[in-house]
Every structure is written in C-alpha cells, then in structure tokens.
Amino acid sequence: MKKIHAAPLALALLPGVAMAGGVDRSGQSLGALFEEGTYAEFSIGHVSPDVSGTALGANSGDMVGSHLQLGAAYKRDINDKLSFALIFDQPFGADVEYPAGTGYVFQGATAELNSNAITGVLRYKFNQNFSAYGGVRLQTMEAEVSIPVFGGYAASGDRDEGFGYLVGAAYERPDIALRIALTYFSEIDHDVSTVESGGGLPGPVTSTTAINTPQAVNLDFQTGIAKDTLLFGGVRWVEWSKFNISPTFYSGTLIRRPLVSFADDRYTYTLGVGRKFNENWSGSVSVSYEETLGGFQSNLSPQDGRLGLTIGAKYKQGNMSISGGVNITRVGSAQTVVSQAPFATSQFGDNTSVGVGFKVGYHF
C-alpha cells in the first residue's frame, strides 16, 4: 500500500471547532508530536453556540457566548531516537451570558472560566514501531461569576498556576499509515484567590477556592484503508464527576451546593475518513458523539450529550500547509434545577453549535 499522508487526521481535531461536554474545549491533542522533522503550527477556532431553555413559563434566551480558541505547537527531533514538542492550548473554558429582561430566573447572570496551558513533552522511539512519551503541563486558570437573582451575588477568582503531567505510548506501522496512541493526562490543582460579594454579605470577602481540572485519557488511532485514504478516530474519557467549583460563601452559606459540578464522567467518540485528492489538496469528514446520560446538569453548562459533524480541507504547497474545518453540533437536551424550595426545573432542547477553525503548519 502506498504510504498515506496523515494530515487529514488533524483537520477533524482543530481546536475550538466543536462544543464538548463539561467545560472541555481543546481535547488536549498531541498531534504535533508525531509530525516528521522540525515542525511548527498555529491554529485559531471560533465557536458560536445557540443554547436556550425554559423554566417557570419563561425562556432563557441564548445563554452561551461565542468564543475564540487558540493553539500553537513546535516539534523538533533531537536525534533519531529522541524528539520533543512544546504545545500551547486552552483546555477548559466557559462563557455564560443569560440575557437580561427575559423574565427567566437567571436573567442577567454571567460566568466566565478561562485556562491556558503549555505542555513540554519528550518522545523516545524504541524502534520503528514502538515509542513512549511523557511531559509536564503548566496551566493557568481564572474565573468570575455574577448571579443577580441571588441578592446580587458575584465572585471573582484571580489567575492561578498549577502543574500536571502526561504519559503515553504509541504503536506505528508507517507502511500502512497505522498509529495507535494512548495518553494519560493528570488532574491539575488550582488554589484560586476569590473575592465574593452580594448575597447578603456586608462587604467583599476573600477566600481560596480549590479548582481541580480533571484527569483524562485519550486513545487516538489512524490507519490506511486504501490508496490515499485514511480511517481515523479516537475515544476521550474525562473524569468530570470529580470536578466542581465551590466558592466558600456561595457553597457553604448562600446556596449550600457547588456553583459548578457534573454528576457523570464523559466519553467522547470520534470517527472519520480522510482522503488525499492530489499533491496539494486533501480533505476529511468525521462524526463526534457523546452519550446523553440523563439527570440534572449545571445551569452554567445545560447540555447532555452531543452529535457533531466536521468537514475539513487542507492545501499543501512546499513546506507550508493551510487547513480549515467547519463543525455543526446538535447539543443534547438537558434539565437543570432552578429552585430547590419550591423545587423547579428547566428544560433545554433543540440547541446547536457551529464552529470554524483554521491551522497553518510549516515543516523546516
């Protein structure tokens, strides 16, 4: 079988293209680590969700803001056995903007969660088929929230840095473009200095909020199935059941439950096909899926499962390549609790998300 260029795999995984479970954004891809020779890339994505629900006879309006997603990577061989990569991504985030004036219980509420991470990873090739890799991640996180219905409650968390690690192994058959890679990402602990106000407090109160971003496992694969045709996909598991954000006053006195939490872990499945049309053009199409698990979801992330379609194209000229992708995702219906006494729930459904992404890569 003629060796197949593996570029279409990257097209389906452009950062920022798809809305994902929990507050997952980048998928923590290590694709640049497997590029040949010296390589650099920069990517940008834009996601525009349309998510709304109803509760107590009122419609929330579109309550998820659009966001940009940036990514970059640099990979280099040290010798014929060792190589390294530096990867920048924005792994977790949320932008919540409940419109004012709707009559919805959380009208005017906003929340923002931002993170940035730099990963340094070293790969060792035992032979042509087997390799192992590992590295460290430096991650920053900051957050803020405002919920007018809770007596004007607001909280702001300063940027905090935390460290984690990753380890993984890969099996490859270059003659048929086969690669199977398994990667573990550790959780990263943050102690965020938080100022809370409103909600009956006599004045601003400062405390520390522990935010631990969850551990995750990525299983990625690709293989040639015909001349110039590649089958690719993967499974990503994230331990969202251990993730929560619980500011001291909000969770201990005002509401007595976490500000953000998720009941279940999430599995994300991806399957696609890439095709090289000629020396310059290639394309891909892929499907991503998360199961709808039921139960109540967070009011800051009212989604339960998803089904997405991504179409990508790539143009290559000399050492430079330009890739682009478009994703359309059907966001799974979800229920949230909007009041404990009396008990009341919301219903979110028929929601979508549209994302576009672009990547420029260069082999030196």
N, C-alpha and C positions, 0 to 999 in steps of 0.2 A: 504494500500500500504506500502511495506517495505520502511523504511527511506533510502533515496538515498544520498550517499556521494557527496557533491557538488564540489569536486576537479576538474572535467573536465572543469568547467567554467573558472578557472584560466589559463588553458592551452591555450585557444584561445586568451588570452589577455596578453601574455608575452611581456614585454616592448622591443621595438626595433625590433619586428618581421616584422611589416608592415610599408610601406611608406604611409603617410597620407597627407590630404590637408593642405594648408598654410605651416607653419613650425611646425606643430603638430608632436610630437613624442611618448610621453608616454601614452596619453589618460587619465592621471590623475586617475588611478584606485584606489579604496579604498577597494579592495577585502580582504586585511588582516584584516580589522576592523571586519569582520564577521566570522573570524575563531574562533573555540572553545578554551577556556582556554588561556594559555600562549603560544605564537607562535612567531617564527622569520623566516624570509626568506631572501634570496639573489638571485638576478637574473641578467643575462647578455644576451644581444642580439647583433646581428651583421646584418646590412642591407647593401646589395650590389645592388644599383640601376644601371640600364643601360638606360640612358636618353640622346637622341641626337635629333637634328633638323637641318633644312636647312634654309638659308636665302641668297639672292643675289647670288645664284649659289654655295654656299659653305656649307659644312657640319660641324656642331659644334664639332663632336666627343662626346664621353661620358663625360658629363659635371657635373655629380653629384658624389661626392666622397663617398666611403663606410664609415660607422661609427659604433662605439660601443655604446651600450646603457646599463646603469647600473641602478639597482633598489634594494632597501632593505626596510624591514619593521619589526617592533616589536610591538606586541599587547599583552595586559595583562588586566585581569579583576581586578577591584578594589573591587567590591562586586557583589552581584547577580543582581544589577541594573546598575552599572556603569562600563565602561571599557574605555581604551584609546589605541591609536595607534600612533606610530611615523613612518612616511613614507618618504623615500628618492626617488626622481625620477628626471629625466632630461626632463622636459615637452616640451621644444621648442628648435629647432636647425636647422642648415643648413650647408651643406658643398658643395660649388660650386667650380669646377675646370675646366674651359674651357681649353682644350689642346692648347698649342702654335703650331704655324706652320700650321694651318689648312686653313688659309685664311678667316675664319669666322670672322664676325665683332667684336665679343667679345673674340677672341682668347687670351689666356693668362690671362684672368680675373679670379679672385678668390674671394670668400667670405666665411666667417665662422661666425656662430652665435651659442653660447653655453649658456646653462642655467642649473642650479641645484636648486632643491627646497627641503626643509624639511617641512613636514606638521605634526602638532600636532593636533589630533582630539579626542574629548571626546564623548562617546555614552551613552545615557540613555535609558533603557528599561522600558517602562510604564507597559508592561505585556508581555506575551509570543508572542504576535502578533505585537505590535507597538513599534517603537523606534525612537528617534530623535538624531541627532549628529551635531556637529559643531567644528570648529577649526580655526587655523591660519596657514598661509604659509609664510615662509621666502624663498625668491627666489633671486638668483644672475643671472646676465646676462652680457655678454661681446660680442663684435663683431669687425670684421675687414673686409676690402674690398680693392681690387686693380683692377682698370679697365684701362689697358694701352691705349685703344683706345681714352679715354677722356684726352689726354695730360698727361698720366702717373698718373692719379688721384689715390689717396689712402687715406684711413681713418682707424683709429684705435680707438676703444672705450674701455675704461678701465672697469673693473668689477664693477658693481653697485649692491647694495642690495635694495630690496623692499619687502613690506609686503602686504598680501591679506588675505582673509578669505574664508571659505566654510561653508555651512549649508545644511542639508539634513534630510530625513526621510525614514523609511523603514517599510514595512509590510511583515510579515513572517508567514508561516504555516509549521512548522517543519515536521509534519506527511506526507506531500507530497513534501517536499523539495522546497516549494514555497518561493520566496523572490522577492519583487519589491522595488527598492531603487532609489530615486530621489535626486540628488545632484547639488547644485549651487556653482560654483567657481567664485569669484570676479576677476575683472581685477587687475593687479599689475602694478604700475607706477615705471618706472626707469628713472633717470636723468643721462645719461652716458656721462662722460667727454670724448670728442672726439678730436683727432688731425687729421686735414685734410692737404693734401699736393698735389702738382702737379696741373694739370688742369689750369695752368696759374697763380697760386698763387706765389708770390715772395718768400715765405717760409712757414713753417708749421704754421697753425692757429688752436688755441684751442677754442672750444665752448662746449655747452651742447646739447646733442641730447635726446629728450624725446622719450622713447620707452615704450608703454603701452601694455603688453601682454593681450590678450582678455579675456572677461568673457565667461563662458561656462556652459552648463548644461548636465549632464549625467543621462540618465534613463536606469537602468540595471534591468534585470529580469532573473529568472530561475524557473523551475517547473518540478517535476517528471511527466513523461508521461507513464511510465511502470516500472516494477521492474528493478532496477539498470540502468535506462535510464533517462537522464535529457535533457530537452529543455532549451536553454539559448540564450540570445541576449541582444541588447540594442540600444539606439539611443544617439548620442553625437552631440550637437549643439555648434558651436564656432563662436563668432562674429568677423570673420576675416575682415569684411568691415570697422571696426574701427581701424584696425592695420596698422601702417606704420612706416617706418624708414626714417627720413628726416634730414640728416646732414645739417648744416646751409649753408655752401658754395655750396655744391652739389645741394641742392634743391632750394636755394634762388638765385643763380647766375649762376652756371655752366650749369645745365640741366633744372632747374625750375620745377621739379616734384619729388615726393618721390623716394628714392633709392629702397625701397621695399614697395609695397602696394597690397591689394587684393580688388577686386570690390564686392565680394559677401561673405555672411556668408556660412558656410558649415555644412551639416548634414551628419554624418557617421552612417550607419546602420550595425548591426551585428546580425547574426542568426546562431545557431549551435546546435549540438546534442552531448552529452557526454554519454559514456557507461562504466560501471564497469564490467570488464570481470571476475575477481576473487578477492580474498582478497588482492592481490598485484598489479594487473595491471588494468588500466583504460585508455580510450582514448577519443578523441573528434575530430570533424571536424566542421568547421564553414566557413561562407562566409561573407565578408565585402563589403560594397558598398558606393560610393559617386557619386552623380549625376554629369554629365557633364553639365555645365551651359552656356558655350559659352563666347564670349567676349575675351578680351586680358588679358593674365596672365603676371606675373612678369618674367623678364629674369633670376632672381635668383631662381625661382620656376616654371618652364614651364610645369605645369601639370594641367589638368582639369578633375577631377573625377577619380575614380579607381574602380576596381573589384578584390577582393583578395580571395584566398583560404588558410586556415590554417589547418594543421593536427597536432594534439598533442598526446602525450602519457605520462603516469605517472606511476612510480614504487614506491610503498609504502612498507616499511619494519619497523615495530615497530612504533616509533615516527617520523621517518625521511621519507621524500618523495623527489624524484627527477623527475622533469618534463622537457619535451622538446617539441619544436614546430618548424615547418617549414612553411613559408608563401611564396606563389607566387602571385604577384600582377601585373595585367595589368594596367599600368599607362595611364590615359586618354589623348587623343590628345589635343594639345593646340597651340594657336597662341600668339606671343609676338610682340611688336613694337621694331624694332631695329634701326629705324631712323625716326625722325619727319620731317626733311627737307633735301632731299625729303622723303616722307613717304614710309616706307618699313616695311614689317613684316616677321616673321619667321613661320615655321610650324614644330611642334614636334609631332611625332606619332610612333606607333608600339614599345612602350617602356615598359620595365618590371622592376620589383624589386624582389629580392629574399632575404629573411631574415630567420635567425635561432635564437632560444632563448632557454635558459636553466634556471631552477629555482631549488634551494634547499630549502626545508622548514622543520622546526622541531617544534614539539609540546612538551613543557616542562611538 
